Amino acid sequence: MAQLLDGAGKLGWVLLKSVIRFLFMLCNNCVAIPSYCLYLLLLQPLRIWDSPTFWYIEGVMFKWMLAMVSSWGWFAGYTVTEWGDDVRPISEEEAMVIVNHQSTGDVCTLMMCLQDKGMALQKMMWLMDHVFKYTNFGLVSLIHGDFFIRQGKAYRDKQLVYLKDHLEKYYHNRDRKWIVLFPEGGFLRKRRETSQLFAKKHSLPHLNHVTLPRLGATQVILKTLCAQQENGSVGSETGTPNKTGNKRKGLQWVVDVTIAYPKARPMDIQTWIFGYRPPTITHVHYRMYPIKEVPVEAEALTDWLYQKFVEKEELLNHFYAKGSFPPQDGQKEAASRPMILDPVWLCVVQSIAFASGYAWYSVLQYLYCCLF
């Protein structure tokens, strides 16, 4: 009986905590998202007069918005340990980030672990499923200039054309530096069986922890954001001027990110919101490749991408067997580093959001009373 009461008490506490967290996040969204939109509406004259400064300010506010999402997981004990290459030194250079995709929590994990990567997060463009457009954060991403892609054969060709147009219209114009995509084209649990059947049919490796990536979006990004020489190789400059009038170097790196969850149990967005899972460490492995090592033509790029995801499979096999990623070349032991967020900074960002919400409410209430 005592054990039953103890279990009921723990369950009751988890439910109460989940309700409190949900109500806080609901209020958080209700003040932060409208404030973000209203600030940018107020700054529209600056967009006409000095567009680079406008998008710089927008990027800072966008990073703060992602910091709020990160705080939801951080204060629940959902932290990140990083492995592999240190990507901070290239945060000011242009990079394409490719990530394995297991659940909705992958995006939240990236929002968290990129917080301390300099300007990368505020100058980042995301490629996401079109369903995300209709979520609470969809309006923010739409304003920021992220691209929402529809899945399925019926939409594939048109979506790639739309992606190319979107990159040409927004990527350089808004001084974006990093672009992140999930080449698998869907969650692992949804695509694994189809991917394995395809691999068997074409004598490709059998993968369990990742799926075979799709080529389309990756190739469009490389061809659009990298300078192409006549021989098909990548050039040193895109020829597109940046906000200072100098030529942009274009993509300089491909950052290969592998996300691993303990016991292969992905963290989804519901877990981040309600916090019902015990404190969990998500492990993120980085590998950097100079863009000149990445082929652009379809067949060679397909082979390169497949090889990278085979290597991801090997990384994840090692992690799930040993609890750590394997050491890099030239190392005897793999070195990890905890990704640390400053709780004071997270509280400051949250305070700014609630103060802004109250200020805008007061302003709009005053205007309403003046008009009516």
PAGU-458400 format. One line per 3 residues: number of its first residue (from 1); for each residue x, y, z of N, C-alpha, C. Coordinates in steps of 0.1 Angstrom, whole numbers. Atoms other than C-alpha are relative to their C-alpha. Layout:
% PAGU-458400
NUM> X:Y:Z:X:Y:Z:X:Y:Z; ...
END
This chain:
% PAGU-458400
1> 8:-12:0:0:0:0:9:13:0; -9:-12:-1:28:24:9:7:2:-14; -6:-2:13:45:17:-25:-10:6:-10
4> 10:-5:8:12:24:-42:-2:15:2; 1:-14:-3:8:57:-24:12:8:-5; -13:-7:4:44:66:-31:0:2:-15
7> 1:-1:14:39:59:-68:-10:10:-5; 10:-10:3:7:79:-69:4:14:3; -5:-13:-3:24:108:-52:10:5:-11
10> -9:-4:11:52:108:-78:-7:3:-13; 7:-3:13:28:106:-107:-8:13:1; 6:-12:-2:8:134:-92:9:12:-1
13> -10:-11:1:39:156:-89:4:2:-15; -3:-1:14:48:148:-125:-11:7:-8; 12:-7:7:13:158:-137:-1:14:4
16> 1:-14:-5:13:190:-116:11:8:-7; -12:-7:6:48:199:-129:-3:2:-15; 3:-1:14:37:192:-165:-10:11:-3
19> 10:-10:2:6:214:-162:6:14:2; -6:-13:-2:26:243:-147:10:4:-11; -9:-3:11:53:240:-174:-8:4:-13
22> 8:-3:12:26:240:-201:-6:14:1; 5:-14:-2:9:271:-187:10:11:-1; -11:-10:2:42:289:-185:4:2:-14
25> -4:0:15:51:280:-221:-11:7:-8; 11:-7:7:16:291:-232:1:15:2; -1:-15:-2:21:325:-216:13:5:-7
28> -13:-4:7:57:326:-229:-2:3:-15; 3:-2:14:44:322:-265:-9:12:-2; 10:-11:2:16:346:-260:6:14:2
31> -6:-13:-1:40:374:-250:12:2:-10; -13:-1:8:72:366:-270:-3:1:-15; 2:0:15:58:359:-305:-7:13:-4
34> 5:-13:4:35:390:-307:10:11:2; -10:-10:-2:63:411:-293:10:1:-11; -9:1:11:87:399:-319:-6:6:-13
37> 7:-6:12:62:407:-347:-2:15:1; 2:-14:-1:54:441:-333:12:8:0; -13:-7:1:90:451:-328:4:1:-15
40> -4:0:14:97:442:-365:-9:9:-8; 9:-10:7:66:461:-376:4:14:3; -4:-13:-4:78:491:-357:13:4:-8
43> -13:-3:6:112:488:-374:0:0:-16; 1:1:15:99:486:-410:7:12:-7; -7:-11:6:112:521:-418:15:-2:-1
46> -14:4:0:147:509:-408:3:-10:-11; -2:10:10:143:480:-432:1:6:-14; -1:-7:13:138:504:-461:13:9:0
49> -11:-9:0:165:528:-450:14:-7:2; -13:7:-3:192:503:-437:-4:-15:2; 4:14:-1:182:467:-445:9:-9:8
52> -9:9:-7:214:450:-432:-2:2:16; 2:-2:-15:209:466:-397:-13:-6:4; 13:6:-4:172:456:-397:1:-15:2
55> 0:14:-1:180:420:-404:10:-5:11; -9:3:-11:209:421:-379:-9:0:13; 8:-1:-12:184:432:-352:-10:-12:1
58> 9:11:1:159:406:-364:7:-13:4; -8:12:-3:186:379:-361:2:-1:15; -3:0:-15:194:389:-325:-13:-4:7
61> 12:4:-6:157:387:-316:-4:-15:-3; 2:14:3:154:354:-334:8:-10:9; -8:8:-9:182:340:-314:-5:-1:14
64> 7:0:-13:165:351:-282:-12:-9:1; 11:8:1:134:334:-293:4:-15:2; -5:14:-1:153:301:-297:6:-2:13
67> -5:2:-13:170:307:-264:-12:-3:10; 12:3:-8:135:307:-248:-4:-15:-1; 3:14:2:128:273:-264:10:-9:7
70> -11:7:-6:162:261:-252:-2:-1:15; 1:-1:-14:154:272:-217:-11:-10:5; 10:10:-4:123:249:-216:6:-13:3
73> -7:13:-2:145:219:-219:11:1:11; -12:-1:-10:175:232:-199:-5:0:14; 4:0:-13:155:239:-168:-7:-13:4
76> 6:13:-3:139:204:-170:12:-10:1; -11:9:-1:174:189:-170:4:-7:-13; -4:5:13:177:182:-207:12:7:-6
79> -13:-6:4:213:190:-215:6:-7:-12; -7:5:12:237:184:-243:15:-2:3; -15:2:0:272:169:-244:5:-1:-15
82> -5:-1:14:292:176:-276:13:-8:-2; -12:9:4:318:154:-294:5:5:-13; -5:-2:14:340:156:-324:6:14:-1
85> -6:-12:3:351:188:-341:-7:12:8; 5:-12:-6:347:222:-325:-4:10:-11; 4:-8:11:326:243:-349:0:15:3
88> 1:-14:-3:328:276:-330:10:9:-8; -9:-8:8:359:288:-349:-6:4:-14; 5:-3:13:339:287:-382:-14:7:0
91> 14:-5:-2:307:304:-368:-2:12:-9; 1:-12:8:315:335:-389:0:-3:-15; -1:4:14:320:315:-421:-14:-6:-4
94> 13:6:5:292:301:-443:1:-15:0; -1:14:-1:283:265:-438:-14:-6:-2; 12:8:2:257:239:-447:0:-11:11
97> 0:9:-11:246:218:-417:-10:-12:-4; 8:12:2:233:182:-423:-2:-8:12; 3:6:-12:216:164:-395:-8:-12:-2
100> 9:11:0:201:130:-389:-13:3:8; 13:-5:-5:164:132:-380:-7:-12:6; 7:11:-7:148:110:-354:-14:5:6
103> 13:-4:-6:120:132:-338:0:15:-1; 1:-14:-1:107:167:-333:10:7:9; -9:-5:-9:131:171:-305:14:4:-6
106> -13:-3:6:161:173:-329:1:15:-3; -1:-15:3:152:209:-338:3:7:13; -2:-6:-13:150:218:-301:15:-2:5
109> -14:3:-4:184:201:-295:9:10:-7; -9:-9:8:200:222:-323:-2:14:5; 2:-13:-5:184:253:-310:8:3:13
112> -8:-1:-12:201:246:-277:15:0:-2; -14:1:1:235:235:-287:7:10:-9; -6:-11:9:240:263:-313:-1:13:7
115> 1:-13:-7:233:290:-287:14:6:2; -13:-5:-3:270:293:-279:10:0:-12; -8:1:12:282:292:-315:1:13:-8
118> -2:-13:6:287:329:-321:-13:5:-8; 11:-6:8:266:344:-349:-8:-10:-8; 6:10:8:256:311:-364:-15:-1:1
121> 15:2:-2:221:308:-349:-8:12:-5; 8:-12:4:210:344:-356:1:2:-15; -1:-2:14:222:342:-392:-3:-14:-7
124> 2:13:6:209:307:-399:-14:-1:-7; 13:3:7:182:296:-424:-3:-15:2; 4:14:-2:163:264:-416:-9:-5:-11
127> 9:7:9:147:239:-440:-8:-9:8; 8:8:-8:117:224:-423:-13:-5:-7; 12:5:6:86:204:-431:-11:10:0
130> 10:-11:1:57:226:-442:-10:0:11; 9:1:-11:36:214:-413:4:10:11; -5:-8:-10:58:234:-390:-5:15:-2
133> 5:-14:3:45:266:-407:-13:3:8; 13:-1:-7:12:260:-389:0:-1:15; -1:1:-14:26:257:-354:1:14:6
136> -1:-13:-7:30:285:-328:12:7:-5; -12:-7:4:65:292:-340:1:2:-15; -1:-1:15:57:290:-377:1:15:-5
139> 0:-14:5:50:328:-380:14:6:2; -14:-5:-2:85:336:-365:9:-5:-11; -9:6:10:102:312:-389:-3:6:-14
142> 4:-6:13:82:327:-418:6:13:-2; -6:-13:1:93:362:-410:15:-1:-1; -15:1:0:129:351:-404:5:-4:-14
145> -4:4:14:129:336:-440:4:-15:-1; -3:14:1:131:299:-433:-9:-6:-11; 7:6:11:119:275:-460:-7:-12:5
148> 9:11:-4:90:251:-455:-2:-9:-13; 0:9:12:93:221:-478:-11:-11:2; 10:11:0:65:196:-487:6:-13:-4
151> -5:14:3:73:159:-487:-9:-7:-10; 8:8:9:62:134:-512:4:2:-15; -4:0:14:69:125:-549:-8:10:-8
154> 9:-9:8:40:147:-561:5:14:1; -4:-14:-2:57:178:-547:15:2:-3; -15:-1:-1:94:170:-550:6:9:-10
157> -7:-8:10:104:186:-583:-4:15:2; 4:-14:-2:84:218:-577:6:6:13; -6:-5:-13:97:221:-541:15:4:-2
160> -14:-3:2:133:221:-554:1:13:-8; 0:-13:7:125:249:-578:-3:12:9; 4:-11:-10:108:269:-550:12:2:9
163> -12:-1:-9:139:262:-528:10:9:-6; -10:-8:7:163:276:-554:-4:15:-1; 5:-14:0:141:307:-558:1:7:13
166> -1:-5:-13:139:311:-521:14:4:4; -13:-3:-3:176:309:-516:5:13:-7; -5:-11:8:183:334:-544:-7:13:5
169> 7:-12:-5:157:358:-529:4:5:14; -1:-3:-14:164:356:-492:14:-2:6; -12:4:-7:197:340:-483:11:11:0
172> -10:-11:0:222:367:-494:-6:13:4; 6:-13:-3:197:395:-491:-1:3:15; 1:-1:-15:193:388:-453:13:-4:7
175> -13:3:-6:230:380:-448:0:-13:8; -1:13:-7:225:344:-438:14:-6:-2; -13:6:0:256:324:-430:-1:-16:0
178> 1:14:-1:245:289:-421:-14:-4:-5; 13:6:4:217:267:-435:0:-14:4; 1:13:-6:205:236:-418:-12:-8:-7
181> 10:8:6:186:207:-434:2:-15:5; 0:14:-4:177:171:-426:-2:-9:-13; 0:7:13:186:151:-458:-8:-13:0
184> 8:12:0:167:120:-447:-15:2:-5; 13:-3:5:135:138:-455:-12:-4:9; 11:4:-9:115:126:-425:6:-7:12
187> -5:7:-12:117:109:-391:4:-14:-3; -6:13:1:137:77:-387:-11:-11:1; 10:10:-2:107:57:-375:-9:-2:-12
190> 10:0:11:86:67:-405:7:-5:-13; -7:2:12:113:62:-432:9:-13:0; -10:11:-1:134:33:-419:-3:-12:-9
193> 4:12:8:115:4:-435:1:3:-15; -1:-3:14:112:21:-469:14:1:-4; -14:-1:3:149:30:-468:7:-13:-1
196> -6:13:0:159:-5:-460:-4:-8:-12; 5:7:13:138:-19:-489:7:5:-12; -7:-6:11:154:6:-512:15:-4:0
199> -14:4:-1:189:-3:-500:2:-14:-4; -1:14:4:182:-40:-504:-1:-2:-16; 3:1:15:169:-35:-540:12:5:-8
202> -11:-6:8:200:-14:-550:13:-4:6; -12:5:-6:226:-34:-530:8:11:7; -6:-11:-9:233:-5:-506:0:-5:14
205> -1:5:-14:242:-8:-469:-13:0:7; 12:1:-8:215:-19:-445:2:9:13; -1:-10:-10:210:10:-420:-12:-2:10
208> 11:1:-11:191:8:-386:-2:13:7; 1:-12:-8:199:41:-369:-2:13:-8; 2:-11:9:197:64:-399:-7:-6:-13
211> 5:5:13:181:62:-434:8:6:-11; -7:-5:11:195:68:-468:-5:14:-3; 5:-13:3:195:105:-475:-4:3:-14
214> 5:-5:13:178:123:-504:9:11:-5; -10:-9:6:199:143:-528:-6:14:-3; 6:-12:7:175:170:-541:4:13:7
217> -2:-13:-6:177:198:-515:15:3:2; -14:-2:-2:214:193:-508:7:5:-12; -6:-4:13:223:196:-544:-4:14:-4
220> 5:-13:3:202:227:-549:7:10:9; -8:-10:-9:219:244:-519:14:1:-5; -14:-1:4:254:235:-531:1:8:-13
223> -1:-7:13:247:247:-567:-4:15:1; 4:-14:-1:230:279:-555:9:9:8; -7:-8:-9:252:290:-527:15:-2:-1
226> -14:1:2:286:279:-540:3:5:-14; -4:-4:14:305:294:-570:4:-12:-7; -4:11:8:308:269:-598:9:3:-11
229> -10:-2:11:338:267:-621:-5:-8:-12; 4:7:12:335:254:-656:1:-15:1; -2:15:-1:348:220:-646:-9:-6:11
232> 9:5:-9:321:217:-620:4:0:15; -5:-1:-14:343:223:-589:-5:12:6; 5:-12:-8:335:248:-562:11:11:-1
235> -9:-12:0:350:283:-566:2:6:13; -3:-6:-12:363:306:-540:-9:11:4; 10:-11:-3:337:334:-543:-12:-2:-8
238> 12:1:7:301:335:-553:-3:11:-10; 2:-12:8:303:369:-569:-12:8:5; 11:-8:-6:273:380:-548:6:9:11
241> -5:-9:-10:282:411:-527:-7:-2:13; 7:0:-13:275:411:-490:-3:14:4; 5:-13:-4:263:440:-469:10:11:0
244> -11:-10:1:297:457:-470:4:3:-14; -3:-2:14:298:455:-508:11:-9:-5; -10:10:4:325:428:-508:-6:-13:-5
247> 6:13:5:321:395:-526:0:-10:11; 1:11:-9:309:367:-505:8:-12:-4; -8:12:4:330:336:-503:-9:-12:-3
250> 9:11:2:299:314:-504:2:-11:11; -1:11:-10:296:281:-485:15:-4:0; -14:4:-2:330:272:-470:1:-14:6
253> 0:12:-8:320:242:-449:-13:-8:-1; 11:9:-3:297:212:-446:2:-5:15; 0:5:-14:290:205:-409:-9:-11:2
256> 8:12:-1:278:170:-404:-3:-3:15; 5:1:-14:258:167:-371:-7:-13:2; 6:12:-3:249:134:-356:-5:1:15
259> 6:-1:-13:224:134:-327:-3:-14:5; 2:14:-6:223:104:-303:-7:2:13; 7:0:-13:198:99:-275:3:-13:8
262> -2:12:-8:204:76:-246:-10:-11:-2; 8:11:2:191:41:-252:-8:1:-13; 7:-2:13:180:53:-287:-14:4:2
265> 14:-5:-3:149:69:-272:0:15:-3; -1:-14:4:145:102:-291:-9:9:9; 7:-10:-8:134:133:-273:-10:8:-9
268> 9:-7:8:102:148:-288:-4:13:6; 4:-14:-5:87:183:-285:-9:-1:12; 9:1:-11:60:170:-261:8:-2:13
271> -8:1:-12:88:160:-237:6:13:4; -5:-13:-3:103:194:-239:-10:9:7; 11:-9:-5:70:211:-232:-4:-5:14
274> 5:4:-13:58:189:-203:10:-5:10; -11:4:-9:91:177:-189:-2:-12:8; 3:12:-8:78:143:-178:12:-10:0
277> -11:9:0:110:125:-187:11:4:10; -11:-4:-10:138:124:-160:11:8:-8; -11:-8:6:169:147:-167:8:-9:-10
280> -6:9:10:185:134:-199:11:8:-7; -11:-7:7:218:142:-217:-1:-5:-15; -1:3:14:216:143:-255:14:2:-5
283> -14:-1:5:249:137:-273:0:4:-15; -1:-6:13:258:157:-304:14:-1:-5; -13:2:6:287:148:-327:2:8:-12
286> -2:-9:12:302:173:-352:12:-5:-8; -11:2:9:324:167:-382:-1:11:-11; 0:-11:9:335:195:-405:8:-4:-13
289> -7:3:13:344:191:-442:1:13:-8; -1:-12:9:358:219:-464:-8:-2:-12; 9:1:11:334:226:-492:6:-5:-13
292> -7:5:12:360:218:-518:1:-15:0; 0:14:0:359:182:-507:-13:-6:-3; 14:5:2:322:179:-514:-3:1:-15
295> 4:-1:14:312:170:-550:-14:6:-2; 12:-7:3:284:188:-567:-9:-8:-10; 8:8:10:273:165:-596:-7:-11:7
298> 10:8:-6:245:142:-589:6:-14:5; -5:13:-4:262:108:-589:10:0:11; -11:-1:-10:293:118:-570:-5:5:13
301> 5:-5:-12:273:138:-545:-9:-11:7; 8:11:-6:249:108:-539:9:-10:7; -10:10:-6:279:85:-532:6:7:13
304> -6:-6:-12:294:111:-508:-10:1:11; 10:0:-11:261:116:-489:-3:-14:6; 2:13:-5:255:79:-487:11:-4:10
307> -12:4:-8:290:74:-473:-1:7:13; 1:-7:-12:284:101:-447:-10:-6:9; 11:6:-8:252:84:-435:4:-14:4
310> -5:12:-4:269:51:-434:10:2:12; -8:-3:-11:295:67:-412:-8:4:13; 9:-3:-12:267:81:-390:-5:-13:6
313> 4:13:-5:254:46:-387:11:-6:9; -11:5:-7:288:35:-375:2:7:13; -1:-8:-12:290:64:-350:-11:-4:10
316> 11:3:-9:256:56:-336:1:-15:6; -3:14:-5:264:18:-334:10:0:12; -11:0:-10:295:26:-314:-6:7:13
319> 5:-7:-12:276:51:-291:-10:-9:8; 10:8:-7:247:27:-283:7:-12:6; -7:11:-6:272:-1:-276:9:4:11
322> -10:-3:-10:298:18:-256:-4:12:9; 4:-12:-8:279:50:-244:8:12:-3; -8:-12:4:304:73:-262:2:-2:-15
325> -4:0:14:314:82:-297:15:-5:-1; -13:5:2:346:67:-311:10:12:-1; -9:-11:1:378:88:-309:3:4:-15
328> -4:-5:13:388:110:-339:13:-6:-4; -13:4:5:418:102:-361:11:7:8; -12:-6:-7:450:107:-341:-3:1:15
331> 3:0:-14:432:104:-307:-1:-14:5; 2:13:-6:434:75:-283:-13:-1:7; 13:0:-7:403:85:-264:-9:11:-6
334> 9:-10:4:372:104:-275:-2:10:11; 2:-11:-10:369:138:-258:-14:6:-2; 13:-7:0:335:152:-249:1:13:8
337> 0:-12:-7:326:186:-237:-15:4:3; 14:-4:-3:294:197:-219:-3:13:-6; 5:-13:5:274:224:-236:-7:7:11
340> 5:-7:-11:267:250:-210:-8:12:-4; 8:-12:1:239:276:-210:0:7:13; 0:-9:-12:240:305:-186:-15:2:5
343> 14:-1:-5:208:302:-165:-4:15:2; 3:-15:-1:210:340:-157:-4:6:-13; 4:-5:14:210:348:-194:-13:-5:-4
346> 13:6:4:181:325:-200:-12:7:8; 10:-8:-7:162:343:-172:-2:14:-5; 0:-14:5:171:377:-186:-8:0:-13
349> 8:0:12:157:367:-220:-14:-2:2; 14:2:-3:125:354:-205:-6:13:6; 5:-12:-7:122:386:-184:-3:11:-11
352> 2:-9:11:127:407:-216:-13:-3:-8; 12:4:7:99:387:-233:-12:4:7; 12:-3:-8:74:392:-205:-1:15:2
355> 1:-15:0:83:429:-201:-4:6:-13; 4:-5:13:79:434:-238:-15:-2:-2; 14:3:1:46:417:-237:-9:9:7
358> 8:-9:-8:33:439:-209:1:14:-6; -1:-13:6:47:470:-226:-9:2:-13; 8:0:13:30:462:-260:-15:0:4
361> 14:0:-4:-2:454:-242:-5:13:5; 4:-14:-5:-2:488:-225:-1:9:-11; 0:-9:11:6:506:-257:-13:-2:-8
364> 11:3:9:-21:488:-277:-13:3:8; 12:-4:-7:-47:493:-249:-2:15:0; 1:-15:0:-39:530:-248:-5:5:-14
367> 5:-4:14:-43:533:-286:-14:-3:-2; 14:4:1:-75:514:-284:-9:10:7; 9:-10:-8:-89:538:-257:0:13:-7
370> 0:-13:7:-78:568:-278:-9:0:-12; 8:1:12:-95:555:-309:-15:-2:3; 14:3:-3:-127:542:-293:-5:5:14
END
